[in-house]
């Protein structure tokens, strides 16, 4: 017989934190191994795609990878339960990454489709599941999510700091196999970690599952996953379809949730609508932020002096700056929010989103300045990127973990999985928009002069900075209204 349950003290983080930390660390290791290399992979001699085609493919794939969570979040909360959905998503991601290692264009598109569906099952549900281990008004929630977010970025740091060197010394396909192995490690960690905590009576899920777990419905979910993989494959290959699907599908989802909000009384309804509005604002943030994988990644590859003493640094290594900054700054932000919450002086969620937009604007003004301040070798100094990524990271910490926590605290329990999926839909729409606006930085193949490249990149970065600033001002103006809707 199992011993009697001992309830966790409200001053402690739940025992599942290390399991979720490790699982998400390995998932992000795999996903960012792909993210850091994909644009470089497509423009390399393997495929030799143009900038415009590569941006389009990456935008469509990324959008689908972050829009499928709306379905994954729903079926997890209603049919599979979070544990089943996370496990299924983890194994699908491992299969997709393994397929990506095969040097064939057909397998390339199939791999991207499988990855996008796997991400739909995995990504929203591990974040939602963590929320089930906190009381509704637990002041430690944001701290817990920030700790979780540090785990995410440890995985990103592991992948981005090694992927360039793996490609340099072992070829393009080995890092994708490493990503697959990482997902297998993460998924097994999750399965056995949850099993151990349940058997040691240290598993205190406050919000009980509401999934029906009907066997026939589960079978239908698996059939639907195969069908969705095929649909994703066709959308990625025929990217014009993605433009219309993302636009009208996204509008329908957001409008539908706002309409659905009127089924609740005023207090709940206002919180839900405020959550939707802030999620819409995040679309622009992600479109600008994701340029680090689109235009900025190729800018570093082509126009940034990457010589550091005797070392020639690989391009993906610069992406690890973001993770280094998060590992350093993440605990500081966690302690800051916790201290301010204890003093009842915490910065409101809308104001954090506003500051995130202004921080992103500073990022691209610095990048723009870098394109105008060329060193003796005719290239931009890497230090512009180092400083720019610091402000980009601050913006991310002000918006992303706060947004994840926002969903779990402002939304009714029965809609958390759906709304978490919608949060990632916004990220997907931001990725799609990122692919569109990256077109401003596309370098035609006939342009070889660095001075002409700098003019194109500089003009694009200036527009990204201006867009971030304008949205930041609009968010600032809306903050008093949104604060009132959210309430205490």
Phi, psi and omega in degrees: 000138180288147178292160181297141182294140174248120185286141181291139176294142180294348179271358183253156171279150181297152184295342181284349184307311180300323180294313179295321178303309183292319181298311181289330176300314181287326177295316179291329174304311181292313185294320181279341169300320178287311184301319184289336186252341193298312181294324178289323178297315182291328180269000178282180180293344180299310180245329179056042176286153175289164177303313184298316180293320180295316177299321182294315179296313181297321179295315180294314179299311183297321179298313180295320181299334180254354176265328176302335176300339177296324177282317180298321178294322182290311183291332178293315183284333186256330189237306190271327195080156187299320184298315180296316183295318180296318180295314178300314180299320180298316180290324176296319178298319179299320178294315181299317180294323178296319178295326181295338180285350180275126187280067181214134185298323179297312177296329180300313180290322178297317180300315180297323179294315180296319179298317182297321179288317178301319178296326178298323178281325188274306198297312184286334192278330177289326177290317178295318183299320179301323179298337180290350183257010178238148170294158186304316183250031181294119180292349180270000184299310182296323177297316179299317179291328178289322173300314177303320181290329174296320176299318176306314187279340169295318177297318178297318180298317179301319183282312185290333180279344182248336189300318181297319180289324178298316178298316183299319187259339184236354180101172188290334193265339180297317181299332178289327174292320176300320178298319179296317179297319178301319179294322177296318178298314181296318182292317178295321176301316180296310184299310183283330177295314178295318179300317180295315182295322178295319183281340177267006178061035181239033185240101188244080179277114185283312177273115184285153180295146177243007178291142182279332179056039175288125184304318180295318179297322179295317176300318179296325177297318179294320177296318179297326179296321177295316180296319180294327176297318178295317179299317179298319178301315181292322180294318180294323178286324180245084194287344177296329177297321183298322182301310182289320181298315181294317184296302186283324177296317178297315178301318182295319181294314181293317180296320180297320181290323177296318178296317180297330181300335183284000172282345183258163177289168193304316184298310180294317181301314182296320177298316182294317180294320177299320178298318179295317181298315179295326177294322176297319178298325182296339180301314180293319178304312183293325179299320179283315181302317185289356174298341177297336176262345182257260188292320183292325179299315178287328176299315178296319181299321190258325194236004180251134177286108185259017179276120180238101190055241182266002184262138172255105189284136176288151183302313182300339181299330181293333177294336180290343177302318181300316181291322177299315179297321181291319178298324179284313187273336183305308178299324178298313179295321179300314179292323180297311181297321181295316181295317179294323179295320179296328179270002182058037179233023183297144177291137182293156179301313179301323179291325176296321177295320178299312179297326177298318180294319179293323178295322178293323177298317178299320179308310187275342169292323176294316178298319177299314178302321179298324179289344180259352183242081187271138180278184187297335179276359180084013182236165179281140177293140180296340184291336173297319179291319180302314181286319181300318181291336174297313180289327177296321179293319177300318177299319179297316180293333178282340186242312192290303179294328177295320178295319178297315178294323180304316182299317185285343183254334183264344189254140175304147187305320184291348180249001185297314179299317180295315182290325176295323174298320179293326175302318180281336170299317178300320177297319178295318177296324175297320178296318179296315177297325177300318178296325180289308184287340174296339177302333177296337181256008180291129180260116176301149185295340181276356178266117180242339181291130181297325182297322179289322176299316181298322178297317181292312180297317181299317179298319179295314182297322178299317180292323177297318180296316181295319179298316179299318181295315181298315179294324176299318178296316179298320179294321178298318180294328181275348186304313181301320180293316181294322176299319179295321179294321182288322182073201183279000000 
